[in-house]
């Protein structure tokens, strides 16, 4: 009975490691800026809290909370835009600092309009 407990603990730890690596693997480094980069579609927007929820495409489909503020540069196809231009369903590229399932954005680029 005692031999089974360490094996189960190793299995749980291994699975946790694989899942956490899988989520972080979806974050790429932007070559030009060195910042973390995610791409996906906006699922929801909370303008009161200055957050958007972005779902990435692919097989794992992680969901990210994107935090932004007045310093965050927002662009529409690389031209100046505003946070008010963000809409559900839009495809965005976010550059910033990622931690776990959240990213603090320094730039949000809107790639297509709804």
C-alpha positions as CSV (number, residue, x, y, z in Angstrom):
1,X,0.0,0.0,0.0
2,X,2.8,2.4,0.9
3,X,4.5,1.9,-2.5
4,X,1.4,3.1,-4.3
5,X,1.3,6.5,-2.7
6,X,4.7,7.8,-4.0
7,X,3.8,6.5,-7.5
8,X,0.5,8.4,-7.4
9,X,2.2,11.5,-6.1
10,X,4.8,11.3,-8.9
11,X,2.1,10.9,-11.5
12,X,0.2,13.9,-10.2
13,X,3.4,16.0,-10.1
14,X,4.3,14.9,-13.6
15,X,0.8,15.7,-14.9
16,X,0.9,19.1,-13.3
17,X,4.2,19.9,-14.8
18,X,3.1,18.8,-18.3
19,X,-0.1,20.9,-18.1
20,X,1.8,24.0,-16.9
21,X,4.4,23.7,-19.6
22,X,1.7,23.2,-22.2
23,X,0.0,26.5,-21.2
24,X,3.3,28.5,-21.0
25,X,4.3,27.0,-24.3
26,X,1.6,29.0,-26.0
27,X,3.5,32.2,-25.1
28,X,6.1,33.2,-27.6
29,X,8.7,35.8,-27.3
30,X,8.4,38.7,-29.8
31,X,11.8,38.9,-31.6
32,X,11.7,42.7,-32.0
33,X,10.8,43.6,-28.4
34,X,11.7,40.6,-26.3
35,X,8.2,40.8,-24.7
36,X,5.8,37.8,-24.3
37,X,3.4,37.5,-27.2
38,X,0.0,35.9,-27.5
39,X,-2.5,35.8,-30.3
40,X,-6.2,35.0,-30.2
41,X,-9.8,36.2,-30.2
42,X,-11.4,38.4,-27.6
43,X,-14.0,36.5,-25.6
44,X,-15.1,39.2,-23.2
45,X,-14.2,42.7,-22.2
46,X,-14.5,44.4,-18.7
47,X,-13.8,48.1,-19.3
48,X,-14.4,48.9,-15.6
49,X,-11.5,46.6,-14.6
50,X,-9.4,47.3,-17.8
51,X,-9.3,43.6,-18.7
52,X,-10.1,41.5,-21.7
53,X,-10.2,37.7,-22.0
54,X,-8.4,36.3,-25.0
55,X,-8.7,32.7,-26.2
56,X,-5.8,31.4,-28.2
57,X,-6.3,29.0,-31.2
58,X,-4.6,25.7,-31.4
59,X,-5.0,22.3,-29.8
60,X,-4.7,23.4,-26.1
61,X,-6.8,26.6,-26.5
62,X,-5.6,28.4,-23.4
63,X,-7.6,31.5,-22.2
64,X,-5.7,34.5,-21.0
65,X,-6.7,37.5,-18.9
66,X,-5.1,40.6,-20.5
67,X,-4.7,43.5,-18.1
68,X,-4.2,46.9,-19.7
69,X,-4.0,50.5,-18.5
70,X,-3.6,54.1,-19.9
71,X,0.0,53.3,-20.8
72,X,-1.0,50.3,-23.0
73,X,-0.5,51.2,-26.7
74,X,-3.6,50.0,-28.7
75,X,-3.3,49.8,-32.5
76,X,-5.6,48.7,-35.3
77,X,-3.4,47.0,-38.0
78,X,-0.4,48.9,-36.7
79,X,-2.2,52.3,-36.7
80,X,-3.2,54.2,-33.5
81,X,-6.4,53.1,-31.9
82,X,-8.1,53.2,-28.5
83,X,-9.1,50.6,-25.9
84,X,-12.7,51.6,-26.7
85,X,-12.2,50.1,-30.2
86,X,-11.8,46.6,-28.7
87,X,-14.9,44.4,-29.3
88,X,-15.8,40.7,-28.6
89,X,-14.7,38.4,-31.3
90,X,-11.8,40.5,-32.6
91,X,-8.5,38.9,-33.3
92,X,-5.7,40.5,-31.3
93,X,-2.0,40.2,-30.8
94,X,-0.9,41.1,-27.2
95,X,2.6,42.0,-26.2
96,X,3.6,42.3,-22.5
97,X,4.7,40.3,-19.5
98,X,3.0,36.9,-19.0
99,X,2.5,35.2,-15.6
100,X,0.5,32.0,-15.3
101,X,-2.8,32.6,-17.2
102,X,-2.6,36.5,-17.2
103,X,-0.6,39.0,-19.2
104,X,0.0,42.6,-18.5
105,X,-0.1,44.3,-21.9
106,X,2.2,47.0,-23.1
107,X,0.7,46.7,-26.6
108,X,-2.6,45.3,-28.0
109,X,-2.8,45.2,-31.8
110,X,-6.3,44.6,-33.3
111,X,-6.0,42.5,-36.4
112,X,-9.5,42.4,-37.8
113,X,-12.7,44.2,-37.1
114,X,-15.9,42.5,-36.0
